[in-house]
Amino acid sequence: MPLIPRRTPVSIDLSDRQSLQHHIGQQIGVSSWHPISQADIDTFGRLTRDEDAMHMDPAWARQHSPFGVTIVYGFQTLSMLTAMINEILDRGSQEAYKLNYGFDRVRLMAPVAVDTPIRGVAKLSKIEDRGPDRFLVTIGMTVEIQGQEKPAVVADWLFMVVNGAEQERRPQMAGSST
């Protein structure tokens, strides 16, 4: 798998729809690697009330799983897109907020073994006007598995970007860069 730089290869302002038009079809960034520990998997399983040996019982997985180890829940891998996109995209200069608008397409392509690092690769796919201060952005996300050719997830993720005056913008949260 070719080495891809971690940070954004293009400078984009998520709130500037005119500028975004020039980046459609381009890779807009790559996150850092994120290993998912057994403790993370166990917490996710308990939180979602899906306590499954394939994910949460290392002894069972060693003996009975086709993977020989526990694997990350597919929805847990998908949920890591939030951490990944927050590393890739800075808040737009005029952005009051962006809303998770859902997915047009999601495919869970390959399982992720416990402690195996994953990272997100983002590509700007589409922009649709939805009013004077809002537009829908589609970002193609690929979750790569370190050392493997086949990705864990491919998804078309939609965000509603809403621009506004400074007093309308959401506050910066502690520990957040976006």
MDTraj code that builds the backbone (N, CA, C; nanometers):
import mdtraj as md
import numpy as np

residues = "MET PRO LEU ILE PRO ARG ARG THR PRO VAL SER ILE ASP LEU SER ASP ARG GLN SER LEU GLN HIS HIS ILE GLY GLN GLN ILE GLY VAL SER SER TRP HIS PRO ILE SER GLN ALA ASP ILE ASP THR PHE GLY ARG LEU THR ARG ASP GLU ASP ALA MET HIS MET ASP PRO ALA TRP ALA ARG GLN HIS SER PRO PHE GLY VAL THR ILE VAL TYR GLY PHE GLN THR LEU SER MET LEU THR ALA MET ILE ASN GLU ILE LEU ASP ARG GLY SER GLN GLU ALA TYR LYS LEU ASN TYR GLY PHE ASP ARG VAL ARG LEU MET ALA PRO VAL ALA VAL ASP THR PRO ILE ARG GLY VAL ALA LYS LEU SER LYS ILE GLU ASP ARG GLY PRO ASP ARG PHE LEU VAL THR ILE GLY MET THR VAL GLU ILE GLN GLY GLN GLU LYS PRO ALA VAL VAL ALA ASP TRP LEU PHE MET VAL VAL ASN GLY ALA GLU GLN GLU ARG ARG PRO GLN MET ALA GLY SER SER THR".split()
xyz = np.array([
    [0.0850, -0.1166, 0.0000],
    [0.0000, 0.0000, 0.0000],
    [0.0906, 0.1242, 0.0000],
    [0.0704, 0.2202, -0.0906],
    [0.1573, 0.3373, -0.0969],
    [0.1404, 0.4240, 0.0267],
    [0.2504, 0.4860, 0.0681],
    [0.2467, 0.5769, 0.1820],
    [0.1783, 0.7065, 0.1399],
    [0.0747, 0.7449, 0.2138],
    [-0.0010, 0.8673, 0.1855],
    [0.0242, 0.9640, 0.3002],
    [0.0528, 1.0909, 0.2726],
    [0.0765, 1.1847, 0.3822],
    [-0.0466, 1.1952, 0.4714],
    [-0.0237, 1.2157, 0.6024],
    [-0.1319, 1.2164, 0.6996],
    [-0.2204, 1.3392, 0.6886],
    [-0.1645, 1.4565, 0.6754],
    [-0.2460, 1.5776, 0.6786],
    [-0.2988, 1.6134, 0.5404],
    [-0.3857, 1.7102, 0.5406],
    [-0.4562, 1.7528, 0.4216],
    [-0.3602, 1.7938, 0.3100],
    [-0.3649, 1.7278, 0.1918],
    [-0.2756, 1.7637, 0.0826],
    [-0.3218, 1.8892, 0.0088],
    [-0.4468, 1.9278, 0.0272],
    [-0.4971, 2.0506, -0.0339],
    [-0.5538, 2.1379, 0.0769],
    [-0.5435, 2.2667, 0.0580],
    [-0.5979, 2.3587, 0.1572],
    [-0.7401, 2.3936, 0.1161],
    [-0.8367, 2.3543, 0.2004],
    [-0.9758, 2.3840, 0.1680],
    [-1.0417, 2.4563, 0.2839],
    [-1.1359, 2.5403, 0.2509],
    [-1.2194, 2.6079, 0.3498],
    [-1.3583, 2.5470, 0.3337],
    [-1.3991, 2.4662, 0.4295],
    [-1.5246, 2.3929, 0.4194],
    [-1.6452, 2.4848, 0.4056],
    [-1.6323, 2.6096, 0.4445],
    [-1.7458, 2.7015, 0.4361],
    [-1.7520, 2.7769, 0.3029],
    [-1.6511, 2.7620, 0.2180],
    [-1.6434, 2.8352, 0.0909],
    [-1.6819, 2.7431, -0.0243],
    [-1.8110, 2.7438, -0.0591],
    [-1.8584, 2.6498, -0.1614],
    [-1.7955, 2.6749, -0.2976],
    [-1.7615, 2.7987, -0.3302],
    [-1.6962, 2.8266, -0.4592],
    [-1.5585, 2.7613, -0.4656],
    [-1.4822, 2.7757, -0.3581],
    [-1.3498, 2.7144, -0.3524],
    [-1.3590, 2.5617, -0.3529],
    [-1.4585, 2.5091, -0.2823],
    [-1.4761, 2.3643, -0.2773],
    [-1.4989, 2.3052, -0.4162],
    [-1.5670, 2.3783, -0.5030],
    [-1.5955, 2.3296, -0.6388],
    [-1.4666, 2.2896, -0.7114],
    [-1.3571, 2.3606, -0.6829],
    [-1.2292, 2.3324, -0.7499],
    [-1.1630, 2.2041, -0.6997],
    [-1.2128, 2.1494, -0.5888],
    [-1.1516, 2.0302, -0.5292],
    [-1.2355, 1.9043, -0.5450],
    [-1.3468, 1.9134, -0.6159],
    [-1.4303, 1.7949, -0.6367],
    [-1.3493, 1.6890, -0.7113],
    [-1.3562, 1.5674, -0.6586],
    [-1.2816, 1.4566, -0.7174],
    [-1.1416, 1.4409, -0.6622],
    [-1.0991, 1.5318, -0.5743],
    [-0.9635, 1.5270, -0.5198],
    [-0.9619, 1.4685, -0.3787],
    [-0.8509, 1.4046, -0.3476],
    [-0.8274, 1.3633, -0.2101],
    [-0.8043, 1.4894, -0.1280],
    [-0.8731, 1.4995, -0.0152],
    [-0.8589, 1.6202, 0.0682],
    [-0.7864, 1.5929, 0.1989],
    [-0.7531, 1.4685, 0.2272],
    [-0.6751, 1.4430, 0.3469],
    [-0.6759, 1.2987, 0.3910],
    [-0.5836, 1.2703, 0.4844],
    [-0.5652, 1.1380, 0.5410],
    [-0.5461, 1.1542, 0.6918],
    [-0.6156, 1.0734, 0.7684],
    [-0.6026, 1.0809, 0.9145],
    [-0.4782, 1.0057, 0.9611],
    [-0.4522, 1.0155, 1.0897],
    [-0.3477, 0.9331, 1.1508],
    [-0.4020, 0.7907, 1.1683],
    [-0.3148, 0.7012, 1.2077],
    [-0.3555, 0.5626, 1.2329],
    [-0.4208, 0.5530, 1.3701],
    [-0.5278, 0.4734, 1.3787],
    [-0.6030, 0.4548, 1.5027],
    [-0.6162, 0.3052, 1.5325],
    [-0.5358, 0.2512, 1.6266],
    [-0.5581, 0.1125, 1.6668],
    [-0.6809, 0.1048, 1.7579],
    [-0.7542, -0.0049, 1.7498],
    [-0.8723, -0.0265, 1.8335],
    [-0.8387, -0.1417, 1.9294],
    [-0.8319, -0.1116, 2.0575],
    [-0.7934, -0.2110, 2.1579],
    [-0.9100, -0.3024, 2.1946],
    [-0.8771, -0.4110, 2.2638],
    [-0.9818, -0.5000, 2.3117],
    [-1.0733, -0.4273, 2.4104],
    [-1.0167, -0.3402, 2.4926],
    [-1.0996, -0.2622, 2.5866],
    [-1.1979, -0.1731, 2.5108],
    [-1.1522, -0.1133, 2.3997],
    [-1.2420, -0.0317, 2.3168],
    [-1.3549, -0.1171, 2.2588],
    [-1.3199, -0.2344, 2.2099],
    [-1.4188, -0.3251, 2.1507],
    [-1.5204, -0.3666, 2.2567],
    [-1.4711, -0.4042, 2.3754],
    [-1.5608, -0.4469, 2.4832],
    [-1.6561, -0.3346, 2.5232],
    [-1.6041, -0.2139, 2.5339],
    [-1.6882, -0.0985, 2.5693],
    [-1.7956, -0.0771, 2.4642],
    [-1.7576, -0.0838, 2.3367],
    [-1.8540, -0.0654, 2.2281],
    [-1.9617, -0.1741, 2.2339],
    [-1.9219, -0.2981, 2.2563],
    [-2.0171, -0.4085, 2.2637],
    [-2.1173, -0.3903, 2.3770],
    [-2.0683, -0.3494, 2.4936],
    [-2.1589, -0.3259, 2.6064],
    [-2.2497, -0.2068, 2.5794],
    [-2.1938, -0.0992, 2.5248],
    [-2.2717, 0.0215, 2.4977],
    [-2.3841, -0.0052, 2.3983],
    [-2.3568, -0.0851, 2.2962],
    [-2.4570, -0.1128, 2.1924],
    [-2.5391, -0.2387, 2.2224],
    [-2.5102, -0.2997, 2.3365],
    [-2.5819, -0.4222, 2.3788],
    [-2.5704, -0.5347, 2.2756],
    [-2.4489, -0.5464, 2.2225],
    [-2.4189, -0.6512, 2.1237],
    [-2.2960, -0.7274, 2.1726],
    [-2.3119, -0.7998, 2.2815],
    [-2.1999, -0.8723, 2.3411],
    [-2.1836, -1.0060, 2.2695],
    [-2.0898, -1.0076, 2.1766],
    [-2.0706, -1.1197, 2.0854],
    [-1.9278, -1.1729, 2.1005],
    [-1.9136, -1.3041, 2.1130],
    [-1.7831, -1.3669, 2.1339],
    [-1.6846, -1.3366, 2.0209],
    [-1.7334, -1.3216, 1.8989],
    [-1.6459, -1.2917, 1.7849],
    [-1.5673, -1.1617, 1.8093],
    [-1.6271, -1.0744, 1.8880],
    [-1.5663, -0.9447, 1.9161],
    [-1.5071, -0.9354, 2.0571],
    [-1.5727, -1.0012, 2.1541],
    [-1.5409, -0.9738, 2.2941],
    [-1.4742, -1.0884, 2.3708],
    [-1.4555, -1.2029, 2.3088],
    [-1.3979, -1.3170, 2.3811],
    [-1.2720, -1.3668, 2.3087],
    [-1.1546, -1.3135, 2.3475],
    [-1.0303, -1.3521, 2.2785],
    [-1.0025, -1.5031, 2.2802],
    [-1.0334, -1.5706, 2.3907],
    [-1.0080, -1.7163, 2.3976],
    [-1.0971, -1.7896, 2.2975],
    [-1.2243, -1.7533, 2.2926],
    [-1.3148, -1.8163, 2.1958],
    [-1.2677, -1.7867, 2.0528],
    [-1.2326, -1.6619, 2.0261],
    [-1.1904, -1.6211, 1.8915],
    [-1.0651, -1.6968, 1.8470],
    [-0.9696, -1.7182, 1.9389],
    [-0.8481, -1.7937, 1.9039],
    [-0.8832, -1.9353, 1.8574],
    [-0.9814, -1.9963, 1.9207],
    [-1.0156, -2.1356, 1.8906],
    [-1.1189, -2.1515, 1.7800],
    [-1.2124, -2.0566, 1.7676],
    [-1.3274, -2.0804, 1.6803],
    [-1.3462, -1.9795, 1.5669],
    [-1.2925, -1.8627, 1.5803],
    [-1.3134, -1.7589, 1.4787],
    [-1.2291, -1.7878, 1.3548],
    [-1.2798, -1.7577, 1.2364],
    [-1.1974, -1.7735, 1.1153],
    [-1.0794, -1.6759, 1.1127],
    [-1.0786, -1.5773, 1.2025],
    [-0.9731, -1.4758, 1.2039],
    [-0.8662, -1.5054, 1.3085],
    [-0.8952, -1.5941, 1.4045],
    [-0.7978, -1.6316, 1.5061],
    [-0.7814, -1.5297, 1.6180],
    [-0.8472, -1.4166, 1.6043],
    [-0.8446, -1.3096, 1.7052],
    [-0.9820, -1.2422, 1.7044],
    [-1.0070, -1.1616, 1.8052],
    [-1.1299, -1.0830, 1.8028],
    [-1.1187, -0.9761, 1.6949],
    [-1.2344, -0.9322, 1.6470],
    [-1.2380, -0.8278, 1.5439],
    [-1.3219, -0.7106, 1.5929],
    [-1.2925, -0.5945, 1.5388],
    [-1.3659, -0.4721, 1.5689],
    [-1.5055, -0.4840, 1.5082],
    [-1.6062, -0.4366, 1.5807],
    [-1.7419, -0.4327, 1.5259],
    [-1.7413, -0.3469, 1.3992],
    [-1.8175, -0.3868, 1.2988],
    [-1.8269, -0.3069, 1.1759],
    [-1.8768, -0.1657, 1.2036],
    [-1.9806, -0.1547, 1.2876],
    [-2.0326, -0.0216, 1.3206],
    [-1.9322, 0.0599, 1.4020],
    [-1.8469, -0.0077, 1.4781],
    [-1.7430, 0.0632, 1.5533],
    [-1.6397, 0.1214, 1.4568],
    [-1.6023, 0.0431, 1.3575],
    [-1.5107, 0.0933, 1.2546],
    [-1.5731, 0.2137, 1.1848],
    [-1.6997, 0.2013, 1.1490],
    [-1.7709, 0.3117, 1.0850],
    [-1.7745, 0.4347, 1.1747],
    [-1.7955, 0.4150, 1.3042],
    [-1.8039, 0.5291, 1.3961],
    [-1.6707, 0.6027, 1.4091],
    [-1.5605, 0.5372, 1.3778],
    [-1.4291, 0.6025, 1.3833],
    [-1.4136, 0.7094, 1.2754],
    [-1.5053, 0.7116, 1.1777],
    [-1.4990, 0.8158, 1.0746],
    [-1.5036, 0.9553, 1.1369],
    [-1.5749, 0.9704, 1.2477],
    [-1.5831, 1.1014, 1.3124],
    [-1.4450, 1.1495, 1.3560],
    [-1.3708, 1.0659, 1.4261],
    [-1.2351, 1.1038, 1.4692],
    [-1.1466, 1.1325, 1.3481],
    [-1.1618, 1.0530, 1.2451],
    [-1.0778, 1.0681, 1.1261],
    [-1.1077, 1.1983, 1.0526],
    [-1.2360, 1.2284, 1.0293],
    [-1.2689, 1.3507, 0.9552],
    [-1.2327, 1.4745, 1.0358],
    [-1.2404, 1.4657, 1.1695],
    [-1.2022, 1.5796, 1.2523],
    [-1.0531, 1.6093, 1.2435],
    [-0.9719, 1.5088, 1.2142],
    [-0.8290, 1.5317, 1.1902],
    [-0.8046, 1.5916, 1.0521],
    [-0.8865, 1.5534, 0.9558],
    [-0.8645, 1.5916, 0.8160],
    [-0.9152, 1.7320, 0.7865],
    [-1.0348, 1.7651, 0.8354],
    [-1.0981, 1.8931, 0.8011],
    [-1.0977, 1.9903, 0.9175],
    [-1.0467, 2.1073, 0.8937],
    [-1.0604, 2.2153, 0.9899],
    [-1.1980, 2.2771, 0.9734],
    [-1.2447, 2.3432, 1.0761],
    [-1.3719, 2.4140, 1.0684],
    [-1.3598, 2.5241, 0.9627],
    [-1.4633, 2.5408, 0.8818],
    [-1.4640, 2.6453, 0.7799],
    [-1.4646, 2.7844, 0.8422],
    [-1.4077, 2.8805, 0.7733],
    [-1.3949, 3.0160, 0.8288],
    [-1.5293, 3.0832, 0.8540],
    [-1.6329, 3.0463, 0.7781],
    [-1.7665, 3.1033, 0.7957],
    [-1.8675, 3.0007, 0.8487],
    [-1.8188, 2.8823, 0.8836],
    [-1.9056, 2.7719, 0.9229],
    [-1.9656, 2.7939, 1.0618],
    [-2.0970, 2.8023, 1.0688],
    [-2.1647, 2.8062, 1.1986],
    [-2.1624, 2.6653, 1.2575],
    [-2.1922, 2.5672, 1.1737],
    [-2.1865, 2.4274, 1.2132],
    [-2.2025, 2.3399, 1.0901],
    [-2.1662, 2.2132, 1.1061],
    [-2.1958, 2.1132, 1.0030],
    [-2.2696, 2.0002, 1.0727],
    [-2.3684, 1.9474, 1.0026],
    [-2.4505, 1.8402, 1.0567],
    [-2.4237, 1.7113, 0.9813],
    [-2.4138, 1.6020, 1.0553],
    [-2.4031, 1.4709, 0.9937],
    [-2.5369, 1.4448, 0.9251],
    [-2.5362, 1.4333, 0.7937],
    [-2.6591, 1.4172, 0.7147],
    [-2.6824, 1.2715, 0.6760],
    [-2.5865, 1.1860, 0.7137],
    [-2.6013, 1.0436, 0.6860],
    [-2.5111, 0.9957, 0.5742],
    [-2.5469, 0.8823, 0.5171],
    [-2.4652, 0.8166, 0.4155],
    [-2.5506, 0.7827, 0.2946],
    [-2.4937, 0.7992, 0.1762],
    [-2.5583, 0.7497, 0.0550],
    [-2.5211, 0.6044, 0.0312],
    [-2.4019, 0.5659, 0.0752],
    [-2.3539, 0.4299, 0.0500],
    [-2.2515, 0.3954, 0.1568],
    [-2.2638, 0.2751, 0.2132],
    [-2.1665, 0.2234, 0.3094],
    [-2.1434, 0.0763, 0.2781],
    [-2.0171, 0.0392, 0.2715],
    [-1.9830, -0.1015, 0.2540],
    [-1.8757, -0.1377, 0.3562],
    [-1.9002, -0.2459, 0.4304],
    [-1.8013, -0.3013, 0.5216],
    [-1.7262, -0.4081, 0.4428],
    [-1.6049, -0.3761, 0.4021],
    [-1.5327, -0.4577, 0.3044],
    [-1.4458, -0.5679, 0.3660],
    [-1.3840, -0.5394, 0.4818],
    [-1.2931, -0.6367, 0.5430],
    [-1.2945, -0.6174, 0.6940],
    [-1.2792, -0.7271, 0.7688],
    [-1.2755, -0.7150, 0.9147],
    [-1.1439, -0.6523, 0.9610],
    [-1.1509, -0.5878, 1.0775],
    [-1.0336, -0.5264, 1.1386],
    [-1.0003, -0.6063, 1.2647],
    [-0.8819, -0.6652, 1.2692],
    [-0.8390, -0.7416, 1.3863],
    [-0.8082, -0.6465, 1.5013],
    [-0.8320, -0.6936, 1.6230],
    [-0.8015, -0.6158, 1.7424],
    [-0.6594, -0.5602, 1.7350],
    [-0.6423, -0.4369, 1.7778],
    [-0.5131, -0.3656, 1.7841],
    [-0.4512, -0.3331, 1.6479],
    [-0.5201, -0.3626, 1.5384],
    [-0.4675, -0.3290, 1.4061],
    [-0.5057, -0.1850, 1.3727],
    [-0.4084, -0.1001, 1.3410],
    [-0.4395, 0.0404, 1.3120],
    [-0.5189, 0.0583, 1.1822],
    [-0.6110, 0.1530, 1.1876],
    [-0.6901, 0.1937, 1.0706],
    [-0.6764, 0.3445, 1.0542],
    [-0.6975, 0.3923, 0.9305],
    [-0.6971, 0.5366, 0.9064],
    [-0.7967, 0.5693, 0.7968],
    [-0.8381, 0.6941, 0.7941],
    [-0.9350, 0.7388, 0.6956],
    [-0.8704, 0.8216, 0.5861],
    [-0.9159, 0.7995, 0.4644],
    [-0.8746, 0.8777, 0.3485],
    [-1.0009, 0.9437, 0.2936],
    [-0.9982, 1.0763, 0.2813],
    [-1.1172, 1.1519, 0.2403],
    [-1.0985, 1.2102, 0.1015],
    [-1.2066, 1.2011, 0.0214],
    [-1.2090, 1.2570, -0.1133],
    [-1.3385, 1.3370, -0.1276],
    [-1.3270, 1.4612, -0.1723],
    [-1.4452, 1.5454, -0.1917],
    [-1.5179, 1.4998, -0.3174],
    [-1.6443, 1.4591, -0.3016],
    [-1.7185, 1.4014, -0.4132],
    [-1.8190, 1.4953, -0.4776],
    [-1.8919, 1.5705, -0.3934],
    [-2.0027, 1.6479, -0.4498],
    [-2.0413, 1.7602, -0.3546],
    [-2.0961, 1.8690, -0.4120],
    [-2.1509, 1.9809, -0.3358],
    [-2.2852, 2.0172, -0.3976],
    [-2.3878, 2.0309, -0.3127],
    [-2.5214, 2.0677, -0.3608],
    [-2.5718, 2.1868, -0.2803],
    [-2.6120, 2.2922, -0.3493],
    [-2.6702, 2.4083, -0.2817],
    [-2.8011, 2.3698, -0.2163],
    [-2.8227, 2.4189, -0.0942],
    [-2.9463, 2.3942, -0.0207],
    [-3.0015, 2.5221, 0.0405],
    [-2.9643, 2.6358, -0.0152],
    [-3.0103, 2.7645, 0.0359],
    [-2.8961, 2.8634, 0.0365],
    [-2.9234, 2.9880, 0.0736],
    [-2.8207, 3.0910, 0.0646],
    [-2.7003, 3.0679, 0.1553],
    [-2.7198, 3.0089, 0.2722],
    [-2.6085, 2.9891, 0.3656],
    [-2.5864, 2.8439, 0.4013],
    [-2.6323, 2.7533, 0.3142],
    [-2.6157, 2.6118, 0.3445],
    [-2.5979, 2.5306, 0.2172],
    [-2.5213, 2.4235, 0.2313],
    [-2.4997, 2.3330, 0.1191],
    [-2.4626, 2.1953, 0.1714],
    [-2.4918, 2.0956, 0.0896],
    [-2.4659, 1.9566, 0.1236],
    [-2.3335, 1.9149, 0.0595],
    [-2.2448, 1.8627, 0.1403],
    [-2.1137, 1.8174, 0.0945],
    [-2.1091, 1.6650, 0.1069],
    [-2.0669, 1.5976, 0.0003],
    [-2.0479, 1.4522, 0.0042],
    [-1.8987, 1.4240, 0.0013],
    [-1.8547, 1.3474, 0.0996],
    [-1.7136, 1.3101, 0.1102],
    [-1.7040, 1.1581, 0.1017],
    [-1.6279, 1.1107, 0.0063],
    [-1.6007, 0.9673, -0.0045],
    [-1.4939, 0.9318, 0.0971],
    [-1.5269, 0.8407, 0.1870],
    [-1.4317, 0.7984, 0.2902],
    [-1.3925, 0.6528, 0.2676],
    [-1.2640, 0.6274, 0.2768],
    [-1.2103, 0.4924, 0.2729],
    [-1.1348, 0.4697, 0.4025],
    [-1.1675, 0.3629, 0.4741],
    [-1.0943, 0.3282, 0.5953],
    [-0.9954, 0.2185, 0.5585],
    [-0.8677, 0.2541, 0.5625],
    [-0.7605, 0.1600, 0.5300],
    [-0.7195, 0.0834, 0.6553],
    [-0.6749, -0.0396, 0.6351],
    [-0.6227, -0.1247, 0.7416],
    [-0.4721, -0.1342, 0.7198],
    [-0.3953, -0.0991, 0.8218],
    [-0.2500, -0.1002, 0.8065],
    [-0.2013, -0.2385, 0.7633],
    [-0.1225, -0.2404, 0.6556],
    [-0.0644, -0.3642, 0.6054],
    [-0.1548, -0.4468, 0.5162],
    [-0.2738, -0.3959, 0.4836],
    [-0.3653, -0.4715, 0.3984],
    [-0.4066, -0.3887, 0.2775],
    [-0.4279, -0.4567, 0.1665],
    [-0.4728, -0.3896, 0.0448],
    [-0.6213, -0.3542, 0.0507],
    [-0.7019, -0.4481, 0.1013],
    [-0.8468, -0.4297, 0.1033],
    [-0.8862, -0.3365, 0.2178],
    [-0.9679, -0.2352, 0.1899],
    [-1.0093, -0.1439, 0.2973],
    [-1.1135, -0.2080, 0.3885],
    [-1.1264, -0.1532, 0.5082],
    [-1.2281, -0.1989, 0.6028],
    [-1.3646, -0.1451, 0.5632],
    [-1.3696, -0.0173, 0.5233],
    [-1.4958, 0.0509, 0.4930],
    [-1.4766, 0.1427, 0.3741],
    [-1.5777, 0.1509, 0.2895],
    [-1.5893, 0.2586, 0.1911],
    [-1.7287, 0.3175, 0.2093],
    [-1.7364, 0.4501, 0.2092],
    [-1.8647, 0.5153, 0.2375],
    [-1.8709, 0.6518, 0.1709],
    [-1.9908, 0.6911, 0.1317],
    [-2.0187, 0.8268, 0.0843],
    [-2.0930, 0.8970, 0.1966],
    [-2.0238, 0.9904, 0.2628],
    [-2.0730, 1.0550, 0.3838],
    [-2.1186, 1.1961, 0.3506],
    [-2.2362, 1.2332, 0.3961],
    [-2.2935, 1.3646, 0.3666],
    [-2.2933, 1.4538, 0.4906],
    [-2.2588, 1.5815, 0.4681],
    [-2.2622, 1.6839, 0.5722],
    [-2.3412, 1.8027, 0.5206],
    [-2.4292, 1.8559, 0.6036],
    [-2.4939, 1.9830, 0.5741],
    [-2.4082, 2.0904, 0.6396],
    [-2.3485, 2.1760, 0.5586],
    [-2.2673, 2.2864, 0.6093],
    [-2.3555, 2.4094, 0.6140],
    [-2.3626, 2.4715, 0.7313],
    [-2.4424, 2.5918, 0.7510],
    [-2.3485, 2.7041, 0.7922],
    [-2.3433, 2.8073, 0.7112],
    [-2.2591, 2.9226, 0.7408],
    [-2.3389, 3.0266, 0.8177],
    [-2.2673, 3.1103, 0.8925],
    [-2.3360, 3.2133, 0.9686],
    [-2.2384, 3.3164, 1.0233],
    [-2.2963, 3.4208, 1.0804],
    [-2.2167, 3.5262, 1.1430],
    [-2.1426, 3.4695, 1.2638],
    [-2.0400, 3.5394, 1.3075],
    [-1.9541, 3.4891, 1.4146],
    [-2.0325, 3.4477, 1.5393],
    [-2.1313, 3.5241, 1.5788],
    [-2.2081, 3.4910, 1.6999],
    [-2.2929, 3.3649, 1.6831],
    [-2.3152, 3.3201, 1.5601],
    [-2.3933, 3.1990, 1.5345],
    [-2.3080, 3.0719, 1.5341],
    [-2.1769, 3.0882, 1.5313],
    [-2.0880, 2.9723, 1.5185],
    [-2.0764, 2.8980, 1.6507],
    [-2.0708, 2.7690, 1.6413],
    [-2.0615, 2.6879, 1.7620],
    [-1.9289, 2.7120, 1.8319],
    [-1.9266, 2.6974, 1.9641],
    [-1.8029, 2.7229, 2.0386],
    [-1.7007, 2.6131, 2.0173],
    [-1.5758, 2.6486, 2.0363],
    [-1.4673, 2.5522, 2.0296],
    [-1.4722, 2.4685, 2.1567],
    [-1.4700, 2.3369, 2.1419],
    [-1.4731, 2.2483, 2.2577],
    [-1.3302, 2.2152, 2.3021],
    [-1.3130, 2.1928, 2.4304],
    [-1.1821, 2.1580, 2.4843],
    [-1.1293, 2.0335, 2.4151],
    [-1.0019, 2.0360, 2.3748],
    [-0.9402, 1.9207, 2.3109],
    [-0.9734, 1.9038, 2.1657],
    [-1.0461, 1.9982, 2.1058],
    [-1.0864, 1.9872, 1.9654],
    [-1.0124, 2.0894, 1.8831],
    [-0.9742, 2.0473, 1.7616],
    [-0.9097, 2.1425, 1.6695],
    [-1.0074, 2.1948, 1.5681],
    [-1.1281, 2.1345, 1.5604],
    [-1.2275, 2.1794, 1.4630],
    [-1.3565, 2.2158, 1.5292],
])
top = md.Topology()
chain = top.add_chain()
for i, resn in enumerate(residues, 1):
    res = top.add_residue(resn, chain, resSeq=i)
    for name in ("N", "CA", "C"):
        top.add_atom(name, md.element.get_by_symbol(name[0]), res)
traj = md.Trajectory(xyz[None], top)
